[in-house]
Amino acid sequence: MAEGHNAIIHTIYNGLGMFGFFWDLVSHDMGIDLGTSNTLVFVRGKGIAIRAPSVVAVLRASKKPIAIGEEAKRMVGKTPKAILAIRPLRDGVISDFDATEAMLRHYIQKIHSAPSMIPKIPRPRVVIGIPSGVTEVERRAVHDAAIAAGARRAFLIEEPMAAAIGAGLPIHDPSGILVVDIGGGTTEIAVLSLGGIVLNRSIRVAGDEIDIEIENYVRARYGLLIGQPTAEEVKIAIGSAVPLEKEREYVIRGRDLTSGLPRSMKVGSTEIREAMSGPIRQIVRTVVETIEETPPELVSDILERGITIAGGGALVSGIDKLIMEETKMPVWVADDPLTAVVRGCGKVIEDEKLLRRVMVTEGLQ
């Protein structure tokens, strides 16, 4: 009975679909940070409603999703042959369209399933942050996945612009702003002025690459095989970009490559810093190269204002100090850097004028 009632309502609202007012009553517009490591969802008028790992568990034979988000992440490396736990995004772009669609649909449905006086229909407008270096084909894949998941309109904005907006930077001023967004799959570096991107660099070196280097280091030096989740735990617990005042240790568990048996051992923050140094140096070097290519007038503004860093990589201990040492410029970490992009997407979905100005492309209906 309820399904029939909802079907009737859906038909009525479809007939009124040309009037945005009605859709505003029955659907929640959303800003989405569709990240390689985590997906965050901002609901218009409510704030950040979802923070979950970008992981989907599917049945290997049918590809039917059985778990999404935190539940699926707990399955990584522990699944039987019949189940596959995958990350549907790699290096900031979609690698598995069906899994991405399923993940987006799950979150859209979840937002609209909350009790309400007016029946809610999951047909929102969505703003999605994308890496600045993606191709037109990769952009189209993100748009199509959002529409297939139930969005009635999809808008894309570049992540460094979203991060700047989320961090509260004055993007419309006629002065230079340098934003470094270090995510899971990509690092986005952009110089902004007058509401647009003057210069940008996007490299596929970020949190995932750091995790891989930690895995490789532990395997090569200690003959211990660990998985990506363990490498990430080590990075968060004792990883750093510069020497710490008090170096730390962390116990890791894995499989001994010689005996094939489980083994535990301690690793120190000094050696983990050594393992992480390659990707971090590459990120810092790209920041320096971007500054060298920036017009002199904007460089002077950046020198006065400083460099803003956001994304999960901004939480690596001392990375702000390292960038400051290499660039000779002040550096500050955005408030709650993990949510800067999604907060920016949320502000954009709430401001039609801003949306029209900063969107990269608008999805077709």
N, C-alpha and C positions, 0 to 999 in steps of 0.2 A: 504494500500500500504506500509506504513512504517513498519507495523507488518511483512509483507511478506519479506521486505528487511532485517529486523533484523533477521528473521528466517534463511535466506540464509547465512548471516554473521555468525550466531551462528553455523550452520552446517559446514561451512568452518573452523572456529576456533576449533571446536570439532575434526575435522580431523587432525588439527595441534597441538592438545592438548599435545602431548608428548614433544613439544618444549616449554620450559618455557619462552623463549624470546617473543614468540607471545602472551602468556598470560600476560606477563608484559606490553605489549602494550595496551591490550584491557581490563584489569581488575586492580582494585586497591587493593593491599594487605592491610590487616587491622590487628590492634591489638585491642583486645576487653577486657575491664574489665566488666565482666558479674556479676554485684553485686546484692545483695539482695535488696538494696535501689535504686541504680542508675546504669545505664549502660553508659559507656563511650567508644567511638570509636576513634582510632587513625588511620589515613590514611597515608600509606607510602608516604614520600616525601611532605606531606601537614601539618601534625600535627593533633591535636585533632579536630575532625569535629563534634562530637555529644556528648552532655552531657544531659541525660534525665532520668527521674525516671523509674525504672523497674516495670511498671504498664501497664496492658493490659485490655481494656474494651471489653467484648464480649457479644453477644446476648445469653441469657441463654438457649434458645431452640436449636439453631444451633451451638453454640460455635464459630460463625463467629466473628472475631475481627472487631470492629468499631472505636476504638481509641487506640493509643499507645503512651506511654511517658507522656509528660506534660499534654496533653489534657485528657488522661485517669486518671491521678492523680487527676485532678480537679473534677473528677466524684466520687472519693472514698467517701463512706458514703452518697451519694446524688442520687444514681441511683434508677430508678423504678424497679419493679419486673422483667421486661423483660431484663434488662441489669445487667451484673455482672462485677464489676471492681476488678481485681485480681492482686496479685503480684506473678508472675510465679516461683519465686525463694524464698526458705525459708532456713534460716541458711546456706546460701552460696551454696545450691544445688537446682537442678530443682525439683519443686513440681508439675508443670503442663507442660508437654512436648510440647503439641500443642501450648500453649500460648508463651512459650519460642521460639519455632521455628518461630512463626508468628512475634515476636518482632525482632529476628535476621534477618529474611527475609526483614522486613520493613526497617531496617537500612542499610542492604547491598544494597537493591534496591535504597534507598535514596542517598547513596554515589555515585552510578553509574548512577544516572539520571541527573547529572550535564552536561550542554552542553560541547561538546568536538569535535575536528576535526576528531578524530578516534572514531567510535561507540564503546561504552563501554558495555561489557557483564558482568553481575554480577556473576562471577565465581572466587572469590579471594582466595588466601591463607589467613588463619586467625590464629592468635595466641591468645589464650584465657587464662586468669588467673583463676586458680581454688584454693580453699582452700587446704592446705597441708594435712588435715586430712580426705579427702573424700575417699570413697571406690572405687574399680574398677568399680562397677556398676554405681556409680554416675559420674565417669570420662567418662564412655562410653556414658551416657545420654547426657553430654555436647557435646561430639564429634558428636554424631548422630544428635543432634539438629542443630549444625552448618552445617553439610553436607546436611541435609534435607532443610536447609534455603538457600542453594545455594553455599556454600563454596566448592571449588574443593579439598582443603586440609585443615585439621585442626590440629593444634599443641596445646598442653596444657602445661603450665608452672605453677609452684606453686606461689601463690600470694606473699609470703614474698620474694622470689627470684626476682619476677617482681618489687616489691616495692624497693628493694635494687638497682636494675639496674636503675630504674626510678629516684631514689634519687642520682644517680651518685656515689655510693659507689664502691670501688675497690674490686669486688667480687672474682677476680682471685688471689689476694694476699694471701700468706701463713700466714694469720693472722685472728683472730676472728672478726666477725661482728655480732652484735645483732640487729635484726629488729623486731619491733612490729607494725603490721598492724591491726588497729582497724576499721573494716568495719561496715556494717549494720547487717549482720547475724552472722559473726564469727570474732574472734580475732586470728590472726596468729602471733606466736612468733617463731623465728628461729635464730639459730646460723649458720652463713655461713663461709666457708673457702675454698680456692682453687677452686672456682666456683661451689661448691656444698653445700648441707644442711647437717651439722653435727648433728644437734639436732633440733627438732621442736615440738611445742605444738600447737594444734588447739582446741579452745573452742567455743562453740556456745553461747557465751555471748558477746554482742557488742551493737551497737546502738539501734537495735530493742528491746533488753531486757531492756535497759534504758528507752525507751519510755513506755514500758508496766509498769515498776515500777512507773513512773510518773502518768500514768492513774490510777493505783491501789491506789496510795497515795491520789490523789485528791478525788477519790470516797470514800475511807475509812474515811478520815479526814473531808471532807466537804460535803459529800453526793452529789457530783456533777459528772455527767457522761460526760466524754469528749472522743473524738476519737483519734486515733493514729496521724493523721496530727496535731491536736492541741497540743498533748504531745510533738511532735517533735519541733513545734514552740517554746514551753516553754523551751525545752532543749537548743535550739540554742540561744534564747534570754537571758536567765538568768542562765542556767545550769553551774555548776562549780564543780571541784574536790576538791578544797581547799577554805578556806574563802577568800572573795574578799575584797579589800581595801575599796570599797564602795558597800555595798549590794544593790541589785536592786529589783524592783517589776515588775510584768507583769499582765495584765488583761486577764483572760481566760473566755470563754463563753461555757456553756454546758447545760445539762438538769438536773434539780433538781430531785433527786430520790424520794423525798417525795411528792412533788406536781405534778411532771411530766411536769412542765413548764420551759421555758428557764430562765437561771440566769447567771449573770456576777459577777465576784469577782476578787480581787487582790490576787496574791500569791507572796511570797518573795523568793529571791535566797537562803536564808538559808534553808528553808523547802524543796525546790526542790533539793538542794544539799543532804539533808538527804534522799530524795526519791531515788536519783541516787547512793547513797553510796554502796549499795549491789553489783550491777554489776561491778562498778568501782573497788571496793576492790577485787573482784574475779579476774578481769583482772590483777591488780597489783600483787596479790598473785601468779598468774600463771607465771608472769615474774620473780619473785623471785625464784620460784621453778625451772624454766628453767635454771637460772644462777647457782643454787646449783647443777644441774646435768651436767653442762658444764665442760669439761676437764680444769684443772688449767692453762695450757699454753694459752688456748683461753680466759679464764677469764681475764688474765693479759692484753691481747690485747684489750678486750672490755673496761676494766677500763681506758685504755689510750685513746681509740678512742671514747668511749661513746655509748649510746643506741640511735638508730634512731627510731622515731615513725612516722607512716604514716596512711593514711585512714581518713575518716571523723571524727572518734573518737579522732584523734589527735588535733582537733580544740576545744574540750571541755576545757574551761578555767582552767588552773592550773594542767591538768593531767600530764604534763611533770614534774612539781615540785613535785607532789605526788610520781611518779615513782622514781625520783631522791632521795627523802627522804627515801624511802623504800629500795632502792638498794644500796645507797651510791655511785652511779656512775653518771657521767655527762649524761644528756639526751638532745637531740635536735630534733626539729620537722622538718621533711623534707620540702623543698620548695614546696608550693602548694600540701599539703599532700593528698588531694582528688584525684589528678591525678597521683600520684606516680606509681600505678600499671599499668595504661594504658600507661603511658610514657615508662615504662619498657617493656611492650608488644610491643610497637612501635619500640623501639631500637632493640629488638630481631628479629622482622620481617624484619628489614633492614640489619641484620648481620647474614648471613647463618651459619658461624662458631659458633657464639654465640648461635644461635638457636639449632644447633645440640648438643651443650654441656649442655644446661639447660633444654631442653624440657623433660617433664615427659613421654609423649607417643605421637606417631604420629598416626593420624587417617588413616584408610584404605581407599582406593579409591573405 
